[in-house]
Every structure is written in structure tokens, then in C-alpha cells.
Amino acid sequence: MGRVLFEDRSRAESFGAVAARYDRVRPSYPPALVDALLAGGARSVLDVGCGTGIAAALLVARGCAVLGVEVDARMAELARAKSLEVEVGRFEDWDPRERRFDLVTSAQAWHWIDPRAGAVRAAKALRAGGLLGVFWNYGDPPPHVRELLSPIYARLGPGVENHSVLFGNRDARVQDTLDGLAAAGAYGPGETSQFAWSQRYDTASWLAQLSTHSDHRVLPEERRERLLDAVGEALDSAGGSFEMPYETVLILARRL
């Protein structure tokens, strides 16, 4: 059995090398998700694995004071350029220093954190009754795109398509998170909800996003470029754009 995701540091820390591209091309999150996070009136937020601040900026726009924690200094630098306060370090080792927050969030990042240790650390940072909200975007290309790309991945990137969250795959991250919350013993039952939305991509924007995903980043460079070139040629031959359905999955748990 392979390593769980948070132990695979080559993947977990692969994003900083393409931080600017990541910030430019990664999708955001639907307004209904932000509504759910802030339904309890949270105003102070700790954003774990804040990356370049994509999710944090949405919370700031709603009037929240947000502190980010990010393991990669290159990603944190871009978040700070958006006037976000960010502390660099591994969250499992991060010290809240008596600070308490209404809400702890993690956007597209909690699977890079030990789920039990992360839940314990988040509990230390939450006030009693505060919320932990972790969420991910899952994509599922339309059937004609999947049929177009499957043989390309089978030839040039075997295994990648079968695990990527951009191709309709659901790994264990949701269940691992719920198990970690239960093991921490500091939360009420975790509640899961889903938010459906979509985004249109042309060939260039789809390739740019693929190149920021860890399952593509860890491929040898020459192999990755061959794969992306082939994907681009196939998409161009099929019209050069498509509508990508997404589902954002949110887990909310209240601090006891």
C-alpha cells in the first residue's frame, strides 16, 4: 500500500515551484460555500494551508480577519501580496500562542496534514463553539472529454487519471478527515455537504491547471510535457473548450 497523502512530501510541497501559476489558474469556491462557513457569524479565521490565499481572500471580502498558516514560503509570499497575514510553518507544529479563532478553515489542503494531529492542533486554536471547516473541489469532466483523454493518460501517464480529483475520483480524504475529528475527541459530529457548480476551460487554461496538480507535478518533466502536449492536441481537435462540472465538498465540525 502506498503512503497516505500527508506523508508524501514530494507531492505535498510541489506547489511552490509554480506558485504564481497556481494562483492564476486554480479555481475558486462557490459563494454558497462561503455562506455556509460564515452562517454562525464567524469573524476571526485561521486558514490552514492557505497557499496563495485564494480562499482566504473570499473570507476577507466578507469582512473577516484572516490569519494564514502555510508550509511553503513561496506560496505565502503571494498570499502576503494580497495583504493577508501569513505565518510559515508546518501546521502540526504551529503554535497558536493563546490566540483563539471563531473559524478554522482549510481549502484544498487538509489531506496534506495528519488528520488527527491537525484536528487536535485546530481545536487548540478554536474558541469553544467555534467551527472547523475543511473543503475540496472535485471535478468530473464530461463523458466526451473523458473518452478523449483516457487513452492518452493510459499511454503517457498511467495511473494519474485513476487517482486525480480532476477526473471524478474520490480518495479517502473525506473519511480520513472524519476519522481524525472523531479521534481528536474535541468536536461534535462532522457534517458533510456538497455544492455543485461549473467552470468553462479552453485548452490553454486546462493545461495550465493540470500543470499545478501534484499528481502531474511529480512526473518527470519530459514525460509531463509529452502528456500535456498530447492532451492539448486532443482538446484542440475537439473544439478547444469544455464546461467542467465541479462539486465542492465541505466538512464542518463544532469545537466542544
Sequence and secondary structure as in RCSB ss.txt:
>XXXX:A:sequence
MGRVLFEDRSRAESFGAVAARYDRVRPSYPPALVDALLAGGARSVLDVGCGTGIAAALLVARGCAVLGVEVDARM
AELARAKSLEVEVGRFEDWDPRERRFDLVTSAQAWHWIDPRAGAVRAAKALRAGGLLGVFWNYGDPPPHVRELLS
PIYARLGPGVENHSVLFGNRDARVQDTLDGLAAAGAYGPGETSQFAWSQRYDTASWLAQLSTHSDHRVLPEERRE
RLLDAVGEALDSAGGSFEMPYETVLILARRL
>XXXX:A:secstr
    GGG HHHHT SGGGHHHHHHHS    HHHHHHHTTT   EEEEET TTSHHHHHHHHTT EEEEEES HHH
HHHHHTTT EEEES GGG   TT  EEEEEEES GGGS HHHHHHHHHHHEEEEEEEEEEEEEE   HHHHHHHH
HHHHHHSTTTTTT GGGT   THHHHHHHHHHHHT B   EEEEEEEEEEEEHHHHHHHHTTSHHHHTS HHHHH
HHHHHHHHHHHHTTSEEEEEEEEEEEEEEB 
